[in-house]
């Protein structure tokens, strides 16, 4: 019972910490995008926090399961107990948080039209693709006059754009270096968060089926953390496996893949394909892991 209590406590702390860190990073990203806009926009704190916590749920789910599975391997907690416990905890935490955020406030965007202090001053140079704009007036005013440079064409002057699409200015430039690996991972997590929200809008049962299948699939990867005798190597290997599951999830949930599968399997509803695949893989991996582990124990006892 002590091992089970420690496992539950470790998962709870891992989930909460991962959720807070992911939400804080996402909030800073949204805030920076609002500040960079020309003119700058105001961020509604309540709506923004609700939005970022929704988007942070998949990140917290993956990270907490990854860390807790590694913890269970290092503490030699029985595999069946680990899989069942983490499956229930991950479903309850993700479901409870999703329902709480859905009932708190309904929103479309945390950005309001209220202007804020805009970066830059008259003479600000902005780039969008191959086009360069020089803002001659105050950047805080959407209709400020500007000089536009387009490759292959002479410079031309826009006094006061009247059409809304012409009045929009690109964001203030910042020198940033993005990692292709990290940016791709965050895009995949955003797609998973959208999938969570879409399933929840369809109803509680579709969301529970999808979430339960995914949590079972992730929790069944307990065997990965026993591949080597080095815990650090195992957790890196587990991170690679979880990254592969994330890629597989976004691929399976894409519209093209769903249509392709339903073309061959007409009896399976399209919204049940992903949960069925996750549940099947999770059950197969879990049963194989438990049976192999039991066979090894019997072999070890006979050898003694």
N, C-alpha and C positions, 0 to 999 in steps of 0.2 A: 504493500500500500504506500510506503514511503516513496518508492520509485515512481509510482503512478502520480502521486501528489506533486513530486518534483517535475515530472514531465508536463503536467497541466500548468504548473506555475511558469515553467520555462516557455511554453508556447504562448501563454497569455502575455508575458512580458515582451516576448519577441514580436508578437503581432502588434501590440500597442506602440512599441518603439519604432518598428518599421512603418507603421501607419502615420505616426507623427512626423517622422523624417521625410517620408515621401510627400505628405501633404504640405509641409513647410517648403520643400524644394519646388513643388508645383505652384504654390502660392507666390513665391518669389518670381518664378518664370512669368506668371500671368501679370504680376505687378510691373515687371520690367517691360513687358509688351505694351501695357497701357501707357507707361511713361514715354516709351519710344514713339508712340503714335503722334502724328502731326495733323491737327492739333492733338495735344495730350488729352486723355480721358480719365475720368474718375472711376476707381474700383470700389464697388460695394462690398464691404468686408464680409457681411453675413452670407450673401449669395456666393461670393468667391470661396469662402471656406467650405460651404456645402458642396460646391462643384469640385474643389480639389480633394476633399475627403472621398467623394464618389470615385474619382479617378485613382485614388491611392489604394482602394480596397484590393484590386488584383495584385499590386506590388506587395502589400502587406501579407496577402495570402501566400504568394510564392516564397517570399523571404522567410516568413515565420515557419513554414513547413520545411524549407531547406535547413534552417538552423536547428529546428527541433529534431528532425530525422538524424542529423549529425550528432546531436546531444544523446539521443537514445542509443545510437551505436556505441558511443564512447562509454556510456553508463551500463551497457549490456542489458538494456531493458528488453524483455521478450518481444519478438516481432509481432505476433498477433495482437498483443495488448497495445503496442505502438500504433499499428495501422488503424485499429478500431477507435482508439482514443483520439488520434489526430484527425481522423475522418469526422467524428462527431464535433470536436472542438472547432475545426475550420469551417464546417457548415454553419454551426450556431453563431460564431463570431461574424462571418460574412453576411449571413442572412439577417441577423439582428441589426447590424450597422446599416445595411442597405435599406431595411424597412424604416429605421429611425430617420435616415436622411431623406427618404422619399416623403415622409409625413411632415418633415420640418418646414420645408418651403419648396414651392415649385418655381423653377427659373429656367430661362433660356440662355442668358449671358450675364456674367457679373459686371460687364463694362457698361457704364451709363454714358449718356450724351453730355453730361455736365463737364465743362472744360476744366482742366487743371493747368498748373504751371508747365508751359511747353519749353522743351529744350531748344536751344538755338536762338539766333537773332537774325535781323535782315542781312541777306547775303549768304544764308545757309545753302550748302550744296548737297543735293540728294541724288542718289542713283537708284534706278530700277531697271535691271537688265543692262542694255546698251544705251538707255536714255538717261540723260543728265538734266536735272532741274536746278535752277538757281532762284531761290525765293527772295524777291526784292523787298517785300513788305514784312509784316510781323508774322512769323510762322504760326502763331496762335490763332490767326484768322484763316479759315478754310479758303476764302476767296482772295487771298493775297496775290498780287501780280507776280509773274515769274517769267524767266527766260528758259526756253526748252531747247536742248541740243539732241538731235536724233542723227545717227550715222547716215551719211549720204544725203543729208538735207541741210540747208542753211539754218542758222539760229532764227528762232521766231519768238515774238513777245506775246504773252497772254496777260491782258490787263486785268480782267476779273472773270474767271471762268463761271459760266452760268449753269452748265450741266453738272449734276452731282458727281458723275464719274470723272469729270475733268478737274473737279475741285479737290478730290482726294489726293493727298500727298503720300509718298512712301515714308516708311518709318525712319527715325534718326539712325544713321549708321553707327555701328559699333564693331570694333575688331574682335571677332570671336573665332575660336578654333573648335570645331565640333568633331567628336569622334563618331565615325560611321557605325561602330559597334554599339555605342551607348545610345545614339540617336535612333538607330533601328530598333533597339530594345524598348525605348520609351514609346515609340510609335506603336509597337505591338501591344504594349500594356494599355495604351489609349484605346486601341481597337477592342481589347478584351473588356475594358471598362464600358465602352459603348455597347458591347454584347450583353453585359450584365444589365445595363439600363434597359435595353430593348426587351430582354426576357422578363424583367420585372414589370414592364408596362403591359406585357401580354397576360400576366397573371402570376399568382404566387406559386402555383404548381409547376408551370414551365420553368420558372426561375429556380425552384428547388431541384428539379430534375437535372437541369444543366449544372448548377453549382455542386450538387451531390456527386454527379459523375466526374466532374473535374477534380474535386477534392479526393475522391477515391483513387483516381488515376495518379495524382501527385503523391498521396500517402503510400501507395503501393510501391514506390521507388525506394523503399527502405533498404533493399538489398544492395543498392549502389554504394552505400556507405560502409559496406563490409568487404569491398573488393580488395583493398590493400590493408596493410597494418599501420599505415600512417593516416591519422585523422585529417590532417591538412590536405593531403592528396585526395582523400575521399570527398571532402567538402568541395574541392575544386571540380572533381569529376561530377559530383552531384549538381553543381552549378551549370556545368555544360549540358547535363541531361535535362535540367529544368529549362534551360534556354531552348533546347530542342523541342521540348513539349510546348513551350510558348509559341515557337514558330509553327509547329504542327497544329496548335489550336487556332491560330489566325488563318492558316491555310484551310483547315476543315470548316471553319465558320464562314468563309467567303462565299458569296452568292454563286460564283461559277462552280465551285466544288459541290455545293449543295444541289445545284441543278444537275450536275453530272451524275451524282450518286442516285438521285431520285429517278433518273432516266433508266437505270438498271434495276432499282429496287422501288417499284411502284407501291408496294404494300406498306413501306415505312414512311410516315409523314415527315415532311422536310424539317419541321421544328424538333423532331425526335432523333434525328440522325446523330448530331453531336453528343447528346447525353448517352445514347445507346453505345456509341463507339467508346466513349470514356469509361462507361461502366464495364463494358466487355473487357477492355484492356486492363482496367484496374483489378477486376476479379481474377483474370487469368494470371496476371503477374503476382497478385497476393497469394493465390493458391499454390502456384509453383514455388514461391519463396518459402511459404510455411512448410510445404511437403519436403523440399530439399533440406531445410534446416532441421526438420524432425528426423529425416534419414541420417543426417550427419551426426546428430546426437546419439541415435541408436548405434551407429557404427562405432562411435567413440566409446560407448559403454561396453560393447562387445570386445573391443580391443583391449579394454582394461582387464 
